[in-house]
Amino acid sequence: MPLLVVKRSGIREVFDRNKIIDGLRAATKNRPVTDAQLDDLVLSIEDSVREAGTVPTTEEVGLAVLDQLRQLDDVAYLRFASVYKGFEGIDDFRREVGLLTKTTAPKQPGI
């Protein structure tokens, strides 16, 4: 049974893992990320979407990609986020880096 997604326009279409792989390859270019890791990431997203039992929106899929990519490579995450979230300037990057470091930096004892 094909996996469907709902686009912003409301149209349903078949989930195309190649679209995600293409975006991930661009984001991970010259990064220490293997094709196998990208395949695993997309498979994980497909599995979680199927298990949810509902037809996800492309926004939900994009957020799942960002969540998985954040755990894989910070630079690739920022690259993907800049396109996905439509960054318009340096302030958008600063905000995202702030969010990224806030959630991933270990707390210093005594601070």
Secondary structure, DSSP 4 states (H G I P E B T S, - for coil): ---EEE-TTS-EEE--HHHHHHHHHHHTTTSS--HHHHHHHHHHHHHHHHHH-S--BHHHHHHHHHHHHHHH-HHHHHHHHHHHTT--SHHHHHHHHHHHHHHHSPPPTT-
